[in-house]
Amino acid sequence: MITADYRIIGGTGVEAVTAILARLGPIPVVYVTGNADQLGARTRAVVDKPISPHRLAEACAAAQGAAA
């Protein structure tokens, strides 16, 4: 599973995840970010900051289910 923030040094989490998936194939993805509005409809699972452990667990389960 990949967890990524939207804002990272040198680019975006979306760009990083896209590169990882292109190289390794399908992997469940959860974005953990304070910029959920910038992710739009291209995301599978998003957890807003500050992080709720319950919401993170839900998003991880949803991402795992989507990848199955």
DOTITI-577439 format. One record per residue: residue number from 1; residue in one letter; x, y, z of N, C-alpha, C in turn. Coordinates in Angstrom, 3 decimals, always signed. Layout:
+---------+------+----------+----------+----------+----------+----------+----------+----------+----------+----------+
! mardren ! mivo !      nxx !      nyy !      nzz !     caxx !     cayy !     cazz !      cxx !      cyy !      czz !
+---------+------+----------+----------+----------+----------+----------+----------+----------+----------+----------+
!     NUM !    A !        X !        Y !        Z !        X !        Y !        Z !        X !        Y !        Z !
...
+---------+------+----------+----------+----------+----------+----------+----------+----------+----------+----------+
***
This chain:
+---------+------+----------+----------+----------+----------+----------+----------+----------+----------+----------+
! mardren ! mivo !      nxx !      nyy !      nzz !     caxx !     cayy !     cazz !      cxx !      cyy !      czz !
+---------+------+----------+----------+----------+----------+----------+----------+----------+----------+----------+
!       1 !    M !   +0.834 !   -1.168 !   +0.000 !   +0.000 !   +0.000 !   +0.000 !   +0.887 !   +1.243 !   +0.000 !
!       2 !    I !   +0.459 !   +2.233 !   -0.759 !   +1.145 !   +3.515 !   -0.804 !   +0.315 !   +4.527 !   -0.034 !
!       3 !    T !   +0.958 !   +5.279 !   +0.857 !   +0.327 !   +6.462 !   +1.437 !   +1.131 !   +7.657 !   +0.966 !
!       4 !    A !   +0.442 !   +8.676 !   +0.503 !   +1.131 !   +9.837 !   -0.053 !   +0.393 !  +11.115 !   +0.290 !
!       5 !    D !   +1.159 !  +12.161 !   +0.526 !   +0.588 !  +13.491 !   +0.695 !   +0.467 !  +14.118 !   -0.687 !
!       6 !    Y !   -0.384 !  +15.112 !   -0.829 !   -0.475 !  +15.802 !   -2.111 !   +0.770 !  +16.650 !   -2.337 !
!       7 !    R !   +1.148 !  +17.404 !   -1.324 !   +2.294 !  +18.306 !   -1.453 !   +3.555 !  +17.614 !   -0.959 !
!       8 !    I !   +4.502 !  +17.427 !   -1.867 !   +5.806 !  +16.873 !   -1.499 !   +6.891 !  +17.715 !   -2.157 !
!       9 !    I !   +8.085 !  +17.596 !   -1.667 !   +9.200 !  +18.356 !   -2.221 !   +9.463 !  +17.904 !   -3.663 !
!      10 !    G !   +9.498 !  +18.846 !   -4.564 !   +9.841 !  +18.542 !   -5.946 !   +8.683 !  +18.093 !   -6.815 !
!      11 !    G !   +7.461 !  +18.168 !   -6.335 !   +6.327 !  +17.749 !   -7.151 !   +5.090 !  +17.527 !   -6.320 !
!      12 !    T !   +4.283 !  +16.555 !   -6.743 !   +3.074 !  +16.220 !   -5.995 !   +3.050 !  +14.720 !   -5.699 !
!      13 !    G !   +2.278 !  +14.362 !   -4.713 !   +2.090 !  +12.951 !   -4.409 !   +1.451 !  +12.213 !   -5.566 !
!      14 !    V !   +0.585 !  +12.896 !   -6.296 !   -0.061 !  +12.274 !   -7.459 !   +0.996 !  +11.893 !   -8.493 !
!      15 !    E !   +1.942 !  +12.787 !   -8.744 !   +3.016 !  +12.485 !   -9.697 !   +3.871 !  +11.318 !   -9.210 !
!      16 !    A !   +4.183 !  +11.322 !   -7.924 !   +4.998 !  +10.237 !   -7.366 !   +4.263 !   +8.902 !   -7.453 !
!      17 !    V !   +2.980 !   +8.894 !   -7.089 !   +2.194 !   +7.654 !   -7.143 !   +2.070 !   +7.164 !   -8.577 !
!      18 !    T !   +1.845 !   +8.067 !   -9.503 !   +1.744 !   +7.690 !  -10.916 !   +3.025 !   +7.005 !  -11.387 !
!      19 !    A !   +4.171 !   +7.554 !  -10.998 !   +5.455 !   +6.959 !  -11.382 !   +5.645 !   +5.583 !  -10.738 !
!      20 !    I !   +5.270 !   +5.453 !   -9.485 !   +5.401 !   +4.161 !   -8.792 !   +4.507 !   +3.119 !   -9.440 !
!      21 !    L !   +3.253 !   +3.477 !   -9.705 !   +2.318 !   +2.522 !  -10.305 !   +2.752 !   +2.126 !  -11.710 !
!      22 !    A !   +3.320 !   +3.059 !  -12.455 !   +3.799 !   +2.738 !  -13.805 !   +4.918 !   +1.716 !  -13.761 !
!      23 !    R !   +5.724 !   +1.786 !  -12.723 !   +6.859 !   +0.870 !  -12.609 !   +6.492 !   -0.469 !  -11.971 !
!      24 !    L !   +5.611 !   -0.436 !  -10.967 !   +5.327 !   -1.639 !  -10.183 !   +3.959 !   -2.262 !  -10.442 !
!      25 !    G !   +3.087 !   -1.561 !  -11.129 !   +1.750 !   -2.087 !  -11.363 !   +0.785 !   -1.673 !  -10.263 !
!      26 !    P !   -0.394 !   -2.261 !  -10.273 !   -1.440 !   -1.858 !   -9.338 !   -1.051 !   -2.063 !   -7.865 !
!      27 !    I !   -1.185 !   -1.005 !   -7.095 !   -0.941 !   -1.018 !   -5.654 !   -2.027 !   -0.150 !   -5.027 !
!      28 !    P !   -2.620 !   -0.569 !   -3.922 !   -3.602 !   +0.290 !   -3.253 !   -2.958 !   +1.611 !   -2.833 !
!      29 !    V !   -3.733 !   +2.712 !   -2.958 !   -3.214 !   +4.048 !   -2.653 !   -4.169 !   +4.778 !   -1.728 !
!      30 !    V !   -3.604 !   +5.406 !   -0.698 !   -4.350 !   +6.300 !   +0.182 !   -3.586 !   +7.618 !   +0.239 !
!      31 !    Y !   -4.284 !   +8.705 !   -0.054 !   -3.692 !  +10.031 !   +0.082 !   -4.049 !  +10.584 !   +1.452 !
!      32 !    V !   -3.055 !  +11.087 !   +2.160 !   -3.230 !  +11.728 !   +3.463 !   -2.788 !  +13.168 !   +3.259 !
!      33 !    T !   -3.738 !  +14.111 !   +3.305 !   -3.404 !  +15.461 !   +2.886 !   -4.322 !  +16.515 !   +3.479 !
!      34 !    G !   -3.820 !  +17.703 !   +3.530 !   -4.628 !  +18.862 !   +3.870 !   -5.104 !  +19.571 !   +2.613 !
!      35 !    N !   -4.851 !  +18.987 !   +1.458 !   -5.199 !  +19.579 !   +0.170 !   -6.119 !  +18.666 !   -0.635 !
!      36 !    A !   -7.100 !  +18.066 !   +0.007 !   -7.979 !  +17.111 !   -0.668 !   -8.688 !  +17.724 !   -1.865 !
!      37 !    D !   -9.000 !  +19.006 !   -1.788 !   -9.684 !  +19.664 !   -2.896 !   -8.840 !  +19.669 !   -4.172 !
!      38 !    Q !   -7.533 !  +19.627 !   -4.045 !   -6.653 !  +19.633 !   -5.215 !   -6.518 !  +18.249 !   -5.853 !
!      39 !    L !   -6.955 !  +17.224 !   -5.165 !   -6.852 !  +15.863 !   -5.717 !   -7.977 !  +15.559 !   -6.687 !
!      40 !    G !   -9.122 !  +16.166 !   -6.514 !  -10.235 !  +15.960 !   -7.432 !  -10.725 !  +14.532 !   -7.465 !
!      41 !    A !  -11.282 !  +14.134 !   -8.591 !  -11.906 !  +12.818 !   -8.743 !  -10.920 !  +11.714 !   -9.078 !
!      42 !    R !   -9.640 !  +12.035 !   -9.188 !   -8.671 !  +11.019 !   -9.603 !   -8.191 !  +10.140 !   -8.459 !
!      43 !    T !   -8.740 !  +10.311 !   -7.281 !   -8.252 !   +9.571 !   -6.121 !   -9.189 !   +8.452 !   -5.725 !
!      44 !    R !   -8.616 !   +7.446 !   -5.119 !   -9.392 !   +6.318 !   -4.614 !   -9.781 !   +6.550 !   -3.168 !
!      45 !    A !   -8.848 !   +6.993 !   -2.375 !   -9.099 !   +7.178 !   -0.945 !   -8.295 !   +8.377 !   -0.456 !
!      46 !    V !   -8.960 !   +9.249 !   +0.284 !   -8.324 !  +10.454 !   +0.797 !   -8.660 !  +10.599 !   +2.275 !
!      47 !    V !   -7.641 !  +10.899 !   +3.073 !   -7.825 !  +11.189 !   +4.487 !   -7.336 !  +12.613 !   +4.712 !
!      48 !    D !   -8.236 !  +13.466 !   +5.211 !   -7.860 !  +14.850 !   +5.485 !   -7.044 !  +14.947 !   +6.759 !
!      49 !    K !   -6.134 !  +15.928 !   +6.762 !   -5.384 !  +16.255 !   +7.975 !   -6.207 !  +17.248 !   +8.771 !
!      50 !    P !   -6.196 !  +17.220 !  +10.069 !   -5.478 !  +16.265 !  +10.902 !   -6.073 !  +14.870 !  +10.751 !
!      51 !    I !   -5.214 !  +13.877 !  +10.851 !   -5.590 !  +12.499 !  +10.573 !   -6.372 !  +11.893 !  +11.725 !
!      52 !    S !   -7.497 !  +11.286 !  +11.376 !   -8.276 !  +10.489 !  +12.318 !   -7.878 !   +9.029 !  +12.109 !
!      53 !    P !   -7.412 !   +8.339 !  +13.145 !   -7.040 !   +6.928 !  +12.975 !   -8.191 !   +6.090 !  +12.415 !
!      54 !    H !   -9.408 !   +6.393 !  +12.822 !  -10.572 !   +5.644 !  +12.330 !  -10.757 !   +5.876 !  +10.825 !
!      55 !    R !  -10.648 !   +7.124 !  +10.397 !  -10.804 !   +7.440 !   +8.973 !   -9.666 !   +6.847 !   +8.143 !
!      56 !    L !   -8.461 !   +6.844 !   +8.693 !   -7.332 !   +6.232 !   +7.994 !   -7.570 !   +4.742 !   +7.807 !
!      57 !    A !   -8.059 !   +4.069 !   +8.839 !   -8.355 !   +2.634 !   +8.745 !   -9.435 !   +2.372 !   +7.698 !
!      58 !    E !  -10.455 !   +3.212 !   +7.656 !  -11.520 !   +3.063 !   +6.653 !  -10.972 !   +3.237 !   +5.237 !
!      59 !    A !  -10.150 !   +4.268 !   +5.058 !   -9.581 !   +4.531 !   +3.734 !   -8.661 !   +3.394 !   +3.285 !
!      60 !    C !   -7.881 !   +2.858 !   +4.202 !   -6.996 !   +1.734 !   +3.865 !   -7.811 !   +0.507 !   +3.457 !
!      61 !    A !   -8.879 !   +0.243 !   +4.180 !   -9.743 !   -0.898 !   +3.844 !  -10.387 !   -0.683 !   +2.482 !
!      62 !    A !  -10.847 !   +0.542 !   +2.208 !  -11.462 !   +0.841 !   +0.911 !  -10.450 !   +0.698 !   -0.221 !
!      63 !    A !   -9.233 !   +1.168 !   -0.002 !   -8.195 !   +1.068 !   -1.036 !   -7.841 !   -0.396 !   -1.295 !
!      64 !    Q !   -7.766 !   -1.190 !   -0.244 !   -7.473 !   -2.624 !   -0.409 !   -8.577 !   -3.306 !   -1.195 !
!      65 !    G !   -9.833 !   -2.949 !   -0.892 !  -10.967 !   -3.525 !   -1.600 !  -10.997 !   -3.133 !   -3.063 !
!      66 !    A !  -10.638 !   -1.889 !   -3.360 !  -10.633 !   -1.404 !   -4.739 !   -9.548 !   -2.077 !   -5.557 !
!      67 !    A !   -8.463 !   -2.473 !   -4.898 !   -7.348 !   -3.098 !   -5.609 !   -7.578 !   -4.586 !   -5.842 !
!      68 !    A !   -8.519 !   -5.162 !   -5.125 !   -8.760 !   -6.617 !   -5.236 !   -9.457 !   -6.999 !   -6.506 !
+---------+------+----------+----------+----------+----------+----------+----------+----------+----------+----------+
***
